[in-house]
């Protein structure tokens, strides 16, 4: 994602209070007792750009899927979620769109498009 305002190596991003670098996806079946293998991505593998009421978050696809599965990330047009980029708490934001951010042999990213919710609105 070209032109990101955040530096991937220095900024942590949270959606709905969950920091993306702390999201852990089980690698084995969750119904298998003793499953202790998880996939997570460090903060530098996620990025964000904040501009005039709009927020674009580029995250690893597995992280986004886990947030959807856990109910942290609502569907497009659903309830507002809080976003934090670095030390900046952006307050409630609504998800507008989800798009493929690119893929390589090592990673697949998803770009989440948010806009700030109007106070007293949805």
Long-range contacts (C-beta under 8 A, 24 or more apart in sequence): 1-47, 1-49, 1-56, 1-58, 1-101, 1-102, 1-109, 1-111, 3-49, 4-47, 4-48, 4-49, 4-56, 4-58, 5-48, 5-49, 5-50, 5-51, 6-47, 6-48, 6-49, 6-85, 6-86, 8-43, 8-44, 8-45, 8-46, 8-47, 9-43, 9-44, 10-43, 10-44, 10-86, 11-43, 11-47, 11-48, 11-85, 11-86, 12-43, 12-84, 12-86, 13-43, 13-46, 13-47, 13-48, 13-57, 13-59, 13-83, 13-84, 13-85, 13-86, 14-82, 14-83, 14-84, 15-57, 15-67, 15-72, 15-73, 15-81, 15-82, 15-83, 15-112, 16-67, 16-72, 16-73, 16-81, 16-82, 17-72, 17-82, 18-67, 18-70, 18-72, 19-43, 19-84, 20-46, 20-59, 20-60, 20-63, 21-45, 21-46, 23-63, 23-66, 23-67, 24-66, 25-62, 25-63, 25-65, 25-66, 45-107, 48-83, 48-85, 50-85, 50-88, 50-90, 53-115, 53-116, 54-113, 54-114, 54-115, 54-116, 55-83, 55-85, 55-90, 55-93, 55-113, 55-114, 55-115, 55-116, 56-111, 56-112, 56-113, 56-114, 57-83, 57-111, 57-112, 57-114, 58-101, 58-109, 58-110, 58-111, 58-112, 59-109, 59-110, 59-112, 60-107, 60-108, 60-109, 60-110, 61-108, 61-109, 61-110, 62-108, 64-98, 64-110, 64-112, 73-112, 79-122, 80-117, 80-122, 83-114, 90-116, 91-116, 91-117, 92-116, 92-117, 93-117, 94-122
